[in-house]
Amino acid sequence: MTTLVLASQSPARLATLRQAGVEPVVVVSGVDESQVVDPPPAELALALAVLKRDAVLGRPEVPDGALVLGCDSVLELDGEALGKPGTPEEATRRWHAMRGRTGVLHTGHAVHDTASGRSVARTASTTVHFAAVTDDEIAAYVATGEPLHVAGAFTVDGLGGAFVTGLEGDYHNVVGVSLPLLRTMLAELGHAWTDLW
């Protein structure tokens, strides 16, 4: 069995991997996401994923021979990358801009094989259609606190699920980690997905 290290504190990513039969070792990267600002949204997500992965390489908590995975998600709306809003005011502003519209959720995935020293990085993108939610619904959702700490100010697997009318692409990518893409990336590094079970 191969050990996967998840360089993320995201409970949604951890839950997604566990539901898929993978029990990762979590090592939080502690990367300051504000240090990367210039690239377009998809490239930004990938750059942050690589930073998170690389930040945990060589740490004592990373077992020998482990695969290290860094992920980061941003929502693209009108060409702008929307990460975690952080404040109720910003979350409210975003939802007023997003409602009744379509965005693209990009998740960067970066994997390093500590045994071979090889790395691979890819981005998965999923189109997200948002409901035409009311001002009252936005206020109630923001008041829960959920949208403040997630990319794009929404979840599809939590309270925000009722406000997403459809997806084009991988559902798990919107939650935070694309299982089909990760499987392909591991294959590129010579590992079978089922070796993680």
C-alpha positions, 0 to 999 in steps of 0.5 A: 500500500502506498501512503498519500500525504495531503498537504491541506487542512480542507475537511472536504478534501479529506472527506472526499479521499476517505469516501474513495477508500484513501486514508491520507496523512494530513500535513498542513502546508501553512502557505500564505496564499496571498503571496501569488497574485498575478496569474490567471485563475487556472494558473493561480490554482496550480501555482498555489497547489505546487506551493502547498505540496513543496512546503511539506516536502522534507518534513518529518511527518512525511513518511518515506516513499509517500506521495505528497498531494497539494491542492488549491481551488479558485472560482473564476467569474468574469476572468477574476480568481475568487478564493476564500472571501474571509469576511461576511461583507465580501461573501455577500458581495460575491453572491450578489455577483454570482447568483443566476450566473455561471462560473468555473471552479479550478482546482490545481493538483500537484503530486510529488513521489518521494520515492522517485523524486518525480512530480506532476501537476495539473488543473481540473476545471468544472463549470458551476451554475448558480441559482438566482438566490434572493437577498434573504437567502444570501444573508442567511447563508452568509450568516452560517459562516460556511461561505467565508472559508471556502473558495468561491464562497460556496460549497456543493457538498454542504449548505450551499448545495441548494444554491448550485443548479448544475455542474459540467465536469467533475463534482469532486473537483468542486468539493476540492479534489478531482478523483479521476484527475488524481488517478491519472496523475498517479498513473503518470508517476507509475502508481495504481489508484487502487494501491492507495486503498 
